[in-house]
């Protein structure tokens, strides 16, 4: 095989072959290698010594394969869904309880307001009765005073009459 030289590009066919070989090795090592390597490590149970690769290998080793993966994922999904449904049911029950308690609180507040109004009305009636009683006491005292004044005048008149000689 002769080395042909392409004058236009300036690269020989051996150089192209060498460049392709280097590119293929780099591609295989850094791009495709980790994928195939992780599958091999997962299947054999071997893990590399570098910390990052070892951690990735251990994570991959924990994941089940094929049908086991689907069954495990389905079971986990069903479990999570059941847990989610249970939590949602509990949340709904808690919300209903909260609403019931809020309604009860509102009812008690309205009852309190009604009782407060009744108490205020009773206090006002009590004040009016006290005012009338005070007014009655004042009127009674005034009448007693007038009665005493009238008695005094009557006694004076009686005394004055008794002093007048009988004719």
C-alpha positions in Angstrom: 0.0 0.0 0.0 1.5 3.2 -1.1 1.4 6.4 0.9 -0.7 8.7 -1.1 -0.5 12.4 -0.4 -3.4 14.7 -1.0 -1.9 18.0 -2.2 -5.1 19.9 -1.6 -5.5 19.0 2.2 -1.9 18.4 2.9 -2.5 15.1 4.7 -1.3 11.6 3.8 -3.5 8.5 3.9 -1.3 7.1 6.7 -1.9 10.4 8.7 -5.6 10.1 8.2 -5.5 6.5 9.4 -3.4 7.4 12.4 -5.8 10.3 13.3 -8.8 8.0 13.0 -7.2 5.4 15.2 -6.3 8.1 17.9 -9.9 9.5 17.7 -11.4 6.0 18.0 -9.2 5.3 21.1 -10.2 8.5 22.7 -13.8 8.0 21.9 -13.8 4.5 23.2 -11.9 5.4 26.4 -13.7 8.5 27.5 -17.1 8.4 26.0 -18.1 4.8 25.4 -15.8 3.2 28.0 -17.6 4.3 31.1 -20.9 2.9 29.8 -19.6 -0.5 28.9 -17.3 -0.5 32.0 -20.2 0.2 34.3 -22.2 -2.6 32.8 -19.3 -5.0 33.3 -18.7 -3.8 36.8 -22.3 -4.2 37.7 -22.5 -7.7 36.4 -19.2 -8.9 37.9 -19.5 -7.0 41.2 -16.1 -5.4 40.9 -15.6 -1.8 41.6 -12.7 0.4 40.7 -10.4 2.0 43.3 -10.9 5.7 42.5 -13.5 7.2 44.9 -15.8 8.7 42.3 -15.9 5.6 40.1 -16.3 3.3 43.2 -19.3 5.4 44.4 -20.9 5.2 40.9 -20.2 1.5 40.8 -21.9 1.0 44.2 -24.9 3.0 43.2 -25.2 0.9 40.0 -24.8 -2.3 41.9 -27.8 -1.5 44.1 -30.1 -1.1 41.1 -31.8 -4.3 40.1 -31.7 -5.4 36.4 -34.3 -6.1 33.7 -37.5 -7.7 34.9 -36.5 -7.3 38.5 -36.1 -3.6 37.9 -39.6 -3.3 36.4 -41.2 -5.3 39.2 -39.2 -3.4 41.9 -40.0 0.0 40.4 -43.7 -1.0 40.0 -43.9 -2.2 43.6 -42.1 1.0 44.8 -44.4 3.1 42.7 -47.5 1.4 44.0 -46.3 1.7 47.6 -45.6 5.4 47.1 -49.0 5.9 45.5 -50.7 4.1 48.4 -48.7 6.3 50.8 -49.6 9.4 48.9 -53.3 8.3 48.9 -53.2 7.7 52.7 -51.5 11.0 53.3 -54.1 12.8 51.1 -56.9 11.0 52.9 -55.4 12.1 56.3 -55.0 15.6 55.0 -58.6 15.7 53.8 -59.8 14.4 57.2 -57.6 17.0 59.0 -59.0 19.8 56.8 -62.6 18.6 57.5 -61.8 18.6 61.2 -60.3 22.1 61.0 -63.4 23.3 59.1 -65.7 21.7 61.7 -63.8 23.3 64.5 -63.8 26.7 62.7 -67.6 26.4 62.4 -67.9 25.6 66.0 -65.7 28.5 67.0 -67.8 30.9 64.8 -70.9 29.5 66.4 -69.5 30.1 69.9 -68.4 33.6 68.9 -71.9 34.5 67.7 -73.4 33.0 70.9 -70.9 35.1 72.9 -71.9 38.2 71.0 -75.6 37.5 71.7 -74.9 36.9 75.4 -72.9 40.1 75.5 -75.8 42.0 74.1 -78.2 40.5 76.6 -75.7 41.3 79.4 -75.5 44.9 78.2 -79.3 45.2 78.1 -79.5 43.8 81.6 -76.9 46.2 82.8 -78.8 49.1 81.2 -82.1 47.9 82.8 -80.3 47.6 86.2 -79.0 51.2 85.8 -82.5 52.4 84.9 -84.0 50.6 88.0 -81.3 52.1 90.2 -82.0 55.5 88.8 -85.7 55.2 89.4 -85.0 53.8 92.9 -82.7 56.8 93.6 -85.4 59.1 92.2 -88.0 57.4 94.3 -85.8 57.7 97.4 -85.3 61.4 96.7 -89.1 61.8 96.2 -89.8 59.8 99.4 -87.3 61.9 101.3 -88.9 65.0 99.9 -92.4 63.8 100.9 -91.2 62.9 104.4 -89.6 66.3 104.8 -92.9 67.9 103.7 -94.9 65.7 106.1 -92.5 66.6 108.9 -92.9 70.3 108.0 -96.7 69.9 107.9 -96.6 68.2 111.3 -94.5 70.9 112.7 -96.9 73.5 111.3 -99.8 71.6 112.7 -98.2 71.4 116.1 -97.5 75.1 116.1 -101.0 75.8 115.0 -102.4 73.5 117.7 -100.2 75.1 120.3 -101.1 78.5 119.0 -104.8 77.6 119.2 -104.4 76.3 122.7 -102.9 79.5 123.8 -105.9 81.5 122.6 -108.4 81.8 125.5 -111.6 80.2 125.0 -114.5 82.6 124.6 
